[in-house]
Amino acid sequence: MVFFPSDLTSFLEIIRQNREIAYSLIFGWASSHSLLLILFAGYASHSGVLQFGLLIAVCWLGSFLGDVLRFWIGRKFGARLLKRFPRIEGPVAKAALLSERHYVWMILLHRYPHGIRGVAAVAYGISALSWSAFLLLNAVASGIWAVAIVSTGYAFGHVSGKVMSDASSSLGFVMLVLFLGLSWLLSRKLDMVVAQTAQAETTVQRPAESTDTRREKDKGPRGRRDRGKRDRAARSRERAG
């Protein structure tokens, strides 16, 4: 048994000898939608270390149950969770804003951007989305994600051909690192797109809310004082004119 891998071949051999542990770890990675590790697992399945069909099933179940747990946490604890963990407030608010109008697309796609994939289901739980709608969409989305990511890793191993078939090749290792690095950059790029979309949604909603918000503020004592100041300023401008 190999204990200290000196190259990629040795590392894959360790995985081969400890498949049950590897599948358990992959289940945990999938529950957090870990993109790079599942891509590598797909590559490992092309090398014959892991079974392709079983790997997809493990990733599907892990991704599905991970989001079910996060949805339950959001539904049970709601805004109290954000007060206790302020670091996730921004990503949760971003996911909540987008899911108000595009919840179907959000559930299908939130596993890919880096910034929201681990907390988006919490936002769905806080929202008014029903359990039945979430479970159905989550089952479809987790299956698509598992098939897509595992197949991408598998396809990389296949297309690499002879270079990657020699897993001890330093060139093969460099190619694998570059592939994972590009996947990570794409995930970050998708995160930027999500942020820009959320910002656009906020800009669209702001004009419609401003009038109602001002009316609410004008009802209180402070609002009446502010309204009086605005009226006096308007009369001053009229006299000056």
NUGUVEX-397873 format. One record per residue: x negated, y negated, z negated of N, C-alpha, C, CB in turn. Coordinates in steps of 0.05 Angstrom, whole numbers, padded with zeros to 5 digits, always signed. Glycine has a CB too. Layout:
<atoms>
XYZXYZXYZXYZ...
</atoms>
This chain:
<atoms>
-00017+00024+00000+00000+00000+00000-00018-00025+00000+00019+00000-00025-00009-00045+00016-00024-00070+00018-00013-00089-00003-00023-00082+00047-00031-00100-00020-00022-00119-00040-00028-00148-00033-00035-00112-00067-00050-00153-00020-00059-00180-00014-00062-00182+00017-00085-00187-00028-00042-00192+00031-00043-00194+00060-00064-00213+00069-00016-00202+00071-00080-00204+00088-00101-00222+00099-00093-00233+00126-00127-00206+00102-00071-00222+00138-00062-00232+00163-00032-00226+00166-00078-00220+00187-00020-00233+00188+00008-00230+00192+00016-00200+00193+00017-00244+00217-00001-00184+00204+00004-00155+00205+00007-00143+00177-00017-00140+00221-00011-00151+00160-00010-00140+00132+00015-00150+00118-00035-00149+00117+00022-00175+00123+00046-00187+00110+00071-00172+00119+00048-00217+00116+00073-00166+00145+00096-00151+00155+00096-00123+00144+00095-00151+00186+00073-00112+00140+00072-00085+00128+00082-00084+00100+00043-00074+00129+00076-00105+00085+00087-00107+00057+00117-00109+00058+00075-00132+00043+00128-00124+00077+00157-00126+00079+00169-00098+00087+00165-00147+00101+00155-00084+00105+00165-00058+00113+00166-00039+00089+00146-00046+00135+00146-00040+00072+00145-00022+00049+00164-00030+00026+00116-00021+00038+00175-00054+00028+00192-00064+00006+00218-00076+00018+00178-00085-00012+00230-00060+00036+00253-00071+00051+00276-00078+00032+00262-00051+00071+00282-00062+00012+00305-00068-00005+00301-00094-00019+00308-00045-00026+00277-00099-00029+00271-00125-00042+00273-00148-00021+00243-00125-00055+00263-00142+00003+00264-00163+00024+00293-00171+00030+00249-00153+00049+00310-00151+00033+00338-00157+00039+00351-00173+00016+00354-00131+00044+00344-00167-00008+00355-00181-00031+00346-00210-00031+00347-00168-00058+00320-00215-00025+00310-00242-00023+00323-00257+00001+00279-00242-00020+00327-00243+00023+00339-00256+00046+00368-00264+00040+00338-00237+00071+00382-00247+00025+00409-00254+00016+00409-00280+00001+00421-00231-00001+00390-00283-00018+00388-00308-00033+00381-00332-00016+00367-00305-00055+00362-00328+00003+00355-00350+00021+00379-00358+00039+00331-00342+00040+00394-00338+00048+00417-00344+00065+00438-00359+00049+00429-00319+00076+00441-00354+00024+00461-00367+00008+00456-00397+00005+00463-00355-00020+00430-00405+00009+00423-00433+00009+00419-00444+00037+00398-00438-00008+00425-00428+00058+00422-00435+00086+00393-00443+00093+00441-00458+00093+00374-00426+00083+00346-00432+00088+00339-00425+00117+00328-00415+00068+00335-00445+00133+00332-00442+00161+00306-00427+00169+00333-00468+00175+00284-00437+00158+00258-00426+00167+00254-00397+00158+00235-00443+00155+00262-00391+00134+00258-00363+00125+00276-00343+00140+00265-00362+00095+00300-00351+00148+00316-00333+00163+00306-00331+00192+00346-00343+00163+00295-00352+00203+00282-00350+00229+00259-00330+00228+00271-00377+00238+00243-00331+00206+00221-00312+00204+00231-00284+00200+00203-00320+00180+00253-00281+00186+00265-00254+00183+00274-00243+00210+00289-00255+00163+00285-00261+00227+00292-00253+00254+00268-00243+00270+00306-00275+00269+00246-00258+00267+00221-00249+00280+00212-00222+00269+00199-00270+00276+00215-00219+00243+00207-00193+00231+00224-00170+00241+00208-00195+00200+00249-00176+00247+00266-00154+00257+00258-00146+00286+00296-00163+00258+00247-00166+00301+00237-00158+00328+00212-00141+00325+00230-00184+00344+00197-00145+00304+00173-00129+00300+00180-00101+00289+00154-00143+00281+00206-00096+00284+00214-00070+00274+00212-00067+00244+00198-00049+00287+00206-00088+00231+00203-00087+00201+00231-00087+00188+00187-00111+00191+00250-00102+00199+00277-00103+00188+00297-00095+00210+00283-00131+00177+00320-00085+00202+00340-00077+00221+00357-00101+00229+00358-00055+00209+00359-00105+00255+00372-00129+00265+00401-00132+00256+00371-00129+00296+00417-00111+00259+00445-00112+00252+00449-00116+00222+00459-00087+00260+00434-00102+00206+00436-00104+00177+00427-00132+00168+00419-00083+00163+00407-00142+00181+00397-00169+00174+00418-00190+00179+00371-00176+00190+00432-00188+00201+00454-00207+00207+00476-00205+00186+00466-00203+00235+00483-00180+00179+00504-00176+00159+00496-00188+00132+00510-00146+00155+00471-00184+00124+00462-00195+00098+00462-00226+00099+00433-00185+00092+00453-00237+00121+00453-00267+00123+00482-00278+00124+00438-00276+00148+00499-00264+00138+00527-00272+00140+00540-00273+00112+00543-00253+00158+00537-00251+00098+00549-00249+00071+00537-00269+00052+00546-00221+00060+00510-00272+00053+00497-00291+00035+00506-00320+00040+00467-00289+00038+00507-00328+00066+00515-00355+00072+00544-00359+00064+00512-00360+00102+00561-00340+00069+00590-00343+00063+00594-00346+00033+00605-00318+00073+00582-00328+00017+00587-00328-00012+00573-00352-00025+00576-00303-00025+00551-00361-00014+00537-00385-00025+00555-00409-00023+00512-00390-00010+00569-00413+00000+00586-00436+00003+00612-00433-00013+00592-00441+00032+00621-00408-00016+00645-00403-00033+00639-00412-00061+00654-00373-00032+00616-00405-00071+00608-00413-00099+00607-00443-00101+00582-00400-00106+00594-00456-00082+00592-00485-00083+00619-00499-00080+00573-00495-00061+00637-00488-00064+00664-00499-00061+00679-00497-00088+00680-00484-00039+00676-00474-00101+00689-00470-00127+00678-00490-00148+00684-00441-00137+00652-00494-00147+00640-00513-00166+00651-00541-00161+00609-00514-00163+00653-00549-00136+00664-00576-00130+00693-00578-00138+00662-00581-00100+00709-00556-00134+00737-00557-00141+00742-00557-00171+00751-00532-00129+00724-00543-00186+00728-00541-00215+00717-00566-00230+00714-00516-00225+00694-00576-00221+00681-00597-00237+00684-00625-00224+00652-00591-00240+00688-00626-00198+00693-00651-00184+00672-00672-00189+00719-00661-00193+00682-00696-00194+00664-00720-00196+00646-00717-00221+00680-00745-00198+00654-00702-00241+00637-00699-00265+00610-00687-00257+00651-00681-00285+00610-00670-00237+00585-00658-00228+00565-00679-00217+00590-00636-00207+00576-00698-00203+00560-00719-00191+00548-00737-00212+00576-00736-00171+00562-00742-00234+00552-00758-00255+00529-00744-00270+00574-00765-00275+00531-00718-00271+00510-00703-00285+00486-00699-00268+00521-00676-00295+00490-00697-00241+00468-00693-00222+00469-00715-00201+00469-00664-00209+00460-00739-00208+00462-00762-00189+00446-00758-00164+00453-00787-00203+00426-00740-00164+00409-00737-00140+00425-00726-00116+00386-00718-00146+00447-00711-00122+00462-00699-00100+00486-00717-00092+00472-00672-00108+00489-00740-00106+00512-00757-00101+00512-00768-00072+00513-00780-00121+00489-00776-00063+00487-00787-00036+00494-00767-00014+00459-00797-00031+00481-00743-00014+00488-00723+00006+00517-00714+00005+00470-00699+00004+00528-00711-00020+00556-00703-00023+00574-00724-00013+00562-00697-00053+00569-00750-00019+00585-00771-00009+00585-00773+00022+00576-00798-00020+00561-00767+00033+00558-00768+00063+00575-00745+00075+00529-00764+00071+00574-00721+00063+00590-00699+00074+00619-00704+00070+00581-00673+00060+00627-00715+00047+00655-00720+00041+00667-00740+00061+00659-00731+00013+00651-00761+00068+00660-00781+00086+00666-00769+00114+00640-00804+00088+00647-00753+00123+00650-00741+00150+00672-00720+00150+00624-00729+00159+00676-00706+00128+00696-00684+00128+00724-00695+00126+00691-00666+00104+00728-00720+00119+00755-00732+00118+00768-00730+00146+00754-00761+00109+00753-00735+00167+00765-00735+00194+00756-00711+00210+00757-00760+00208+00733-00699+00204+00721-00678+00221+00715-00653+00204+00696-00689+00235+00733-00644+00187+00726-00623+00169+00720-00596+00183+00748-00619+00148+00734-00592+00206+00729-00567+00221+00701-00567+00232+00749-00564+00244+00693-00589+00245+00666-00590+00256+00645-00591+00234+00663-00615+00273+00651-00603+00212+00632-00605+00189+00626-00577+00178+00642-00623+00167+00647-00561+00174+00643-00534+00163+00628-00517+00183+00670-00521+00156+00633-00521+00209+00619-00505+00229+00589-00513+00232+00632-00508+00256+00583-00538+00226+00556-00548+00232+00539-00556+00208+00558-00571+00250+00550-00557+00184+00534-00568+00162+00510-00551+00154+00552-00573+00138+00509-00526+00163+00487-00509+00155+00461-00516+00169+00494-00480+00161+00461-00532+00189+00438-00537+00205+00422-00562+00196+00445-00540+00234+00435-00585+00191+00419-00608+00181+00408-00603+00153+00437-00634+00180+00384-00612+00148+00370-00606+00123+00382-00619+00099+00341-00614+00126+00391-00644+00102+00399-00660+00079+00425-00652+00066+00401-00688+00087+00444-00640+00081+00471-00635+00069+00478-00605+00068+00492-00649+00086+00461-00588+00079+00470-00560+00081+00473-00546+00054+00449-00544+00097+00459-00556+00034+00461-00543+00007+00484-00554-00010+00436-00546-00007+00496-00577-00002+00516-00590-00020+00542-00596-00006+00504-00615-00031+00543-00591+00021+00568-00599+00035+00592-00584+00024+00564-00592+00065+00589-00559+00017+00612-00544+00007+00622-00555-00019+00605-00515+00003+00604-00568-00035+00613-00581-00059+00632-00604-00052+00589-00592-00075+00626-00619-00031+00643-00641-00022+00670-00630-00013+00629-00656+00001+00670-00607+00001+00696-00596+00009+00712-00588-00015+00691-00571+00027+00699-00578-00036+00714-00571-00060+00726-00595-00074+00696-00556-00079+00712-00618-00074+00722-00642-00086+00746-00653-00070+00700-00663-00089+00745-00649-00044+00766-00660-00026+00792-00644-00029+00757-00658+00004+00812-00652-00013+00839-00639-00014+00840-00614+00004+00860-00659-00006+00818-00605+00016+00818-00582+00033+00827-00557+00018+00790-00577+00045+00846-00542+00030+00857-00518+00016+00837-00495+00016+00883-00510+00029+00840-00477-00003+00823-00454-00005+00825-00437+00021+00830-00437-00029+00850-00433+00030+00854-00415+00053+00840-00426+00078+00884-00412+00059+00843-00452+00083+00830-00464+00107+00800-00462+00104+00838-00493+00110+00790-00467+00080+00761-00466+00077+00750-00438+00081+00753-00476+00049+00763-00418+00069+00753-00391+00071+00753-00381+00100+00770-00372+00054+00774-00388+00115+00775-00379+00143+00752-00392+00159+00802-00386+00155+00750-00419+00157+00729-00433+00172+00701-00425+00162+00733-00463+00169+00698-00421+00136+00672-00413+00126+00663-00386+00136+00673-00413+00095+00682-00367+00138+00676-00340+00148+00666-00342+00177+00700-00322+00146+00680-00358+00193+00672-00361+00221+00644-00375+00223+00693-00377+00237+00641-00397+00208+00617-00413+00209+00593-00397+00200+00620-00438+00193+00595-00382+00178+00573-00367+00167+00565-00344+00187+00580-00355+00140+00585-00333+00200+00578-00312+00220+00563-00324+00244+00603-00298+00230+00572-00347+00254+00559-00360+00276+00530-00367+00268+00574-00385+00285+00527-00378+00244+00500-00386+00235+00482-00362+00233+00502-00400+00207+00491-00340+00221+00474-00316+00217+00466-00305+00245+00489-00294+00201+00484-00302+00263+00478-00292+00289+00458-00310+00304+00503-00287+00306+00464-00337+00303+00448-00356+00318+00419-00357+00308+00460-00383+00316+00415-00359+00281+00389-00362+00270+00372-00337+00272+00390-00371+00241+00384-00314+00265+00370-00289+00267+00363-00283+00296+00387-00265+00255+00382-00287+00314+00376-00282+00342+00355-00300+00353+00402-00285+00359+00354-00325+00344+00333-00344+00353+00306-00334+00345+00338-00372+00342+00303-00325+00319+00278-00314+00310+00270-00289+00326+00279-00308+00281+00290-00272+00331+00285-00247+00346+00276-00254+00374+00311-00229+00346+00290-00273+00387+00284-00280+00414+00256-00292+00417+00304-00300+00425+00248-00307+00396+00220-00318+00396+00200-00295+00397+00216-00336+00372+00204-00275+00381+00186-00252+00381+00186-00238+00407+00194-00233+00359+00209-00236+00420+00211-00222+00446+00198-00238+00468+00240-00217+00453+00204-00264+00470+00193-00281+00491+00163-00284+00488+00206-00308+00491+00153-00284+00464+00124-00287+00459+00108-00264+00472+00118-00289+00430+00121-00242+00475+00109-00220+00489+00084-00209+00477+00104-00227+00517+00063-00207+00494+00038-00194+00485+00024-00210+00464+00021-00190+00509+00026-00236+00466+00011-00252+00446+00021-00247+00418+00014-00282+00453+00047-00246+00415+00058-00241+00388+00059-00212+00381+00086-00253+00386+00058-00194+00400+00059-00166+00394+00034-00158+00378+00061-00149+00419+00012-00172+00383-00012-00168+00367-00010-00187+00343-00038-00173+00383+00004-00179+00322+00010-00197+00299-00014-00206+00285+00029-00183+00280-00037-00193+00288-00061-00202+00274-00075-00224+00290-00080-00179+00270-00066-00230+00314-00078-00250+00331-00075-00277+00318-00067-00250+00359-00097-00292+00316-00096-00319+00305-00078-00337+00322-00124-00331+00302-00079-00333+00349-00062-00348+00367-00033-00343+00362-00069-00343+00396-00026-00317+00357+00001-00310+00351+00011-00323+00325+00004-00280+00349-00007-00324+00305+00001-00336+00280+00005-00366+00284-00021-00332+00259-00012-00379+00300-00009-00408+00305+00017-00413+00319-00033-00419+00321+00024-00396+00338+00049-00399+00353+00073-00397+00334+00051-00379+00375+00072-00378+00316+00094-00375+00297+00097-00399+00279+00089-00350+00280+00075-00410+00269+00075-00434+00253+00087-00458+00268+00047-00441+00242+00078-00461+00293+00089-00482+00310+00119-00480+00314+00074-00483+00336+00127-00455+00319+00156-00450+00323+00172-00458+00299+00161-00421+00331+00163-00449+00275+00177-00456+00251+00176-00486+00245+00165-00441+00227+00153-00499+00252+00151-00528+00248+00170-00543+00266+00122-00536+00253+00173-00535+00291+00191-00548+00309+00220-00544+00300+00188-00538+00337+00226-00521+00289+00253-00516+00278+00259-00535+00255+00256-00487+00270+00239-00539+00238+00242-00557+00215+00246-00585+00224+00218-00555+00196+00231-00594+00244+00235-00621+00255+00262-00625+00267+00213-00627+00276+00272-00604+00281+00299-00606+00292+00320-00609+00270+00305-00581+00310+00316-00594+00249+00335-00596+00226+00335-00625+00215+00327-00576+00204+00311-00637+00212+00309-00664+00203+00322-00684+00222+00279-00672+00198+00319-00679+00248+00331-00696+00268+00362-00695+00266+00322-00688+00296+00372-00671+00262+00401-00668+00258+00410-00683+00233+00409-00639+00256+00393-00683+00212+00400-00698+00188+00402-00728+00193+00378-00693+00167+00385-00738+00210+00386-00767+00218+00412-00772+00233+00362-00774+00235+00420-00754+00251+00445-00757+00266+00469-00758+00247+00448-00735+00287+00469-00741+00227+00490-00740+00208+00491-00767+00192+00487-00717+00188+00468-00777+00184+00467-00802+00170+00478-00825+00187+00439-00808+00160+00470-00826+00212+00479-00847+00230+00510-00845+00235+00465-00846+00257+00520-00821+00237+00549-00817+00241+00564-00826+00216+00555-00788+00247+00554-00819+00193+00567-00827+00168+00567-00858+00165+00553-00815+00144+00545-00871+00173+00543-00900+00173+00563-00912+00192+00515-00909+00180+00567-00900+00215+00586-00910+00234+00614-00907+00224+00583-00895+00261+00620-00885+00210+00646-00881+00198+00652-00902+00177+00649-00853+00186+00632-00909+00161+00635-00929+00140+00641-00956+00152+00610-00930+00123+00627-00963+00174+00631-00988+00187+00659-00991+00199+00610-00992+00209+00669-00969+00210+00696-00969+00222+00717-00972+00201+00700-00943+00237+00713-00960+00177+00733-00961+00156+00733-00987+00141+00729-00938+00137+00711-01001+00140+00708-01025+00124+00728-01047+00131+00680-01035+00125+00731-01055+00157+00750-01077+00163+00779-01070+00154+00749-01083+00192+00787-01045+00158+00814-01037+00151+00819-01038+00121+00821-01010+00161+00797-01034+00105+00800-01034+00076+00797-01061+00064+00781-01015+00064+00784-01080+00078+00777-01105+00065+00802-01121+00056+00760-01122+00084+00823-01122+00073+00847-01138+00067+00861-01126+00042+00866-01138+00090+00864-01100+00042+00878-01087+00019+00862-01090-00006+00882-01057+00025+00835-01088-00004+00818-01091-00027+00820-01119-00038+00789-01084-00020+00820-01139-00021+00822-01167-00030+00849-01172-00044+00819-01187-00006+00871-01160-00033+00897-01163-00046+00897-01152-00074+00918-01150-00029+00885-01128-00077+00884-01116-00103+00868-01133-00123+00872-01087-00102+00845-01143-00113+00829-01160-00131+00843-01186-00138+00803-01166-00118+00860-01197-00120+00874-01222-00125+00895-01220-00146+00886-01232-00100+00903-01195-00153+00925-01191-00173+00916-01197-00201+00936-01163-00171+00890-01193-00208+00880-01196-00235+00873-01225-00241+00856-01179-00240+00867-01231-00267+00859-01259-00275+00835-01269-00259+00853-01260-00305+00815-01252-00257+00792-01261-00242+00798-01265-00213+00769-01240-00245+00816-01248-00202+00824-01251-00174+00839-01278-00170+00841-01228-00166+00856-01285-00189+00870-01310-00186+00851-01334-00187+00891-01313-00208+00830-01333-00204+00811-01354-00205+00796-01356-00178+00791-01350-00227+00788-01333-00167+00774-01333-00142+00792-01343-00119+00764-01305-00135+00817-01336-00120+00836-01345-00100+00839-01376-00101+00863-01332-00103+00840-01386-00127+00842-01415-00130+00819-01429-00119+00846-01421-00160+00794-01418-00123+00770-01430-00112+00771-01431-00082+00745-01415-00122+00781-01409-00070+00782-01408-00041+00802-01429-00030+00790-01380-00031+00825-01432-00045+00845-01452-00036+00834-01480-00038+00871-01449-00053+00820-01486-00061+00809-01513-00064+00788-01519-00043+00797-01516-00092+00772-01499-00037+00752-01503-00016+00764-01508+00011+00733-01478-00015+00787-01494+00016+00800-01498+00041+00812-01527+00043+00823-01478+00045+00824-01536+00021+00835-01563+00021+00813-01584+00024+00851-01568-00005+00790-01579+00012+00767-01598+00014+00758-01600+00043+00744-01589-00003+00757-01577+00057+00749-01577+00085+00769-01592+00102+00745-01548+00095+00795-01590+00095+00816-01604+00110+00813-01634+00106+00844-01594+00102+00808-01643+00081+00805-01672+00076+00780-01683+00091+00803-01678+00046+00759-01667+00089+00734-01675+00102+00738-01678+00132+00711-01656+00096+00755-01661+00143+00760-01662+00172+00777-01685+00179+00772-01636+00182
</atoms>
